[in-house]
Amino acid sequence: MTPEQKLVERDKEMIPVLLLRALLVLVICALIIVAYARLTDRPLEAMPMMEGSDVGVVKERVLFINADGMSGAARVLDANGSLIADLDETQGGFVAGVYRVLKRTRTQAGLSPDLPVRLVLFENGQLSLRDDHTAWRAELIGFGATNAATFAAMLEE
């Protein structure tokens, strides 16, 4: 057998036929499930809670967030202008990141980035940042327990 024929034989076995068939079955099953859901108008599940839902608010606080560019430092004030948190570069990375996203969203809407945002704790334990000036919101547990705890501490102070 020549070296070229060996390569041809080897290339035929690079992806086993059984694996290709299994992937095809997986794709077909996914398409069937999606088509069934669309045709039967199944409701969306596992969606974040929307405003006006029947889950009550336990605690709420108005925050003013300000961050220094990309350094990671951030300051958080309450509605009265009192300092809630003054986070340095090592502590405020997540808060500064949230501020950058909020600033960009507000800039696109033609609003000032210095407007307040609401920090809301719901009865089901969900902690959320809501911007009343735009449709922006952040479900904080989606960013990890440590990052959610950073904002939860601001709710307690």
N, C-alpha and C positions, 0 to 999 in steps of 0.2 A: 504494500500500500504506500502510495507516495505521500509526502508531507502535506500536499494540498488536500488530498482525500481525507487525511486524518483531521485536518482543520474543519472540513465540511461536516464530518461525522460528529466532531466535538461540538460544533455550533448548533447542530440539531438537538443536542441534549442540554444546552445552556438553560433553557426554561422548559421544565417538564410539561408534557401535554396535560397531565392531570392537574397541575397548578393552573394552567390557562383555562381549563374547563371549570375549575372551582371559582376562579375570578369571574368568569362569564355568568355562572349561576348566581354569585353574589350581586352582580350588577343587575341582573334580571329581577332578583328578589327585591332589591331597593326600588327599582322602577315600579314594580307591582304595588308595593306598600305606598309609595307616593301617589300613584294613580288612584288607589283605593281611597286614600285620605282626601284627595281633591274631589273625587266624584261623589263621595258621601258627605262632603262639607263638614268633616270632623273639626271641632274647635281646636284652636291653638292651645297647647299645653306647655307648662314650664316657662311661662312668660313672666317678666317682672310685673309687679303690681302697678296698676295705673291709678292716676288721680281719681278720686271719687269712688274708689272701691269700698267695700264694706269693712275693711280692716281699719281699726281706729289708730289714731296717733297717740303715742304715750308721751313723747317729749319732742319739742321742736325748739330750734335756736337759729336766729339770724346771724350770719357770719359775713365779715368782710375779709377776703383773702388777698394778700399781696405778696408777691415773690420777686426776688432779684434775678431776673434773667435766667440763665442756665446754671447758676451756682448751686441751687438746691436749698438755699435759705428762704424761709417764708415767715410771714407774720400774719396772725389771725386775730381780728378784733370782733367784739360783739356789737350789737346794735347801738349801744351807748358810746362806742369808741374805746371801751376798756380792752386792754391787751389780754387775750386768752392764751395765746401761745406765740413765743418768739423762737422759732426753730432755726438752728444753724445748718450749715451745709451737710452735716452728717445725719441730722434728724429730719429735715424737712423735704427730702427728695420727693416723696409721694405727694405731699401737699403742694409743693411747687409745680409738680407735673399736672395735678388737677387744675391749678390756677392757669397754666399755659393753655390747656384744652378749653377751659371756660373763657379765657381771654380771646382765643381764636374764634370761638363760636359767637361771642358777643361782637367782635370786630366784623365778622361776616354779616351780622344782623344790623350793623351800624350803631351799636350801643357802646357805652363806656364800659371798660372792663372792671371799673371800681364799684359797680353796683353790688348789692348784697346777694347772698345765696342762702337757701334754707337747709339746715341739717335736721333731718327728721328721723325719729325712731318710732317704728310702728309696733303694734301689739304683738305681731308675729315674730318680733326680734330683728326685722329687716332695718338696716341703717342706710339712709339714702341722702344724697345731696340733690336738691331741686333748685333750678333757676326759674323764677317766676317771670323773667323777662324774655326768655327764649324757651324752646321746648327741651333744652338740655337737662339731663339728669344722670346721676351715677349711682348704681347700686353698689355700695362699697364692699360688701363681702366678696364680690366678684374679683377683687384685687388682692384677696388674702386676708387672713385674720389679723395680722400685724398692722396692715394699712388701715383696716376698718377700726382697729383699736385706737389708732392715732386720732381719728375723728370722734370716736366714742368718748375719749377722754375730754375732748372739747365740749361735748354735750353736757358732761358732768360738772365742769367748772363754773 
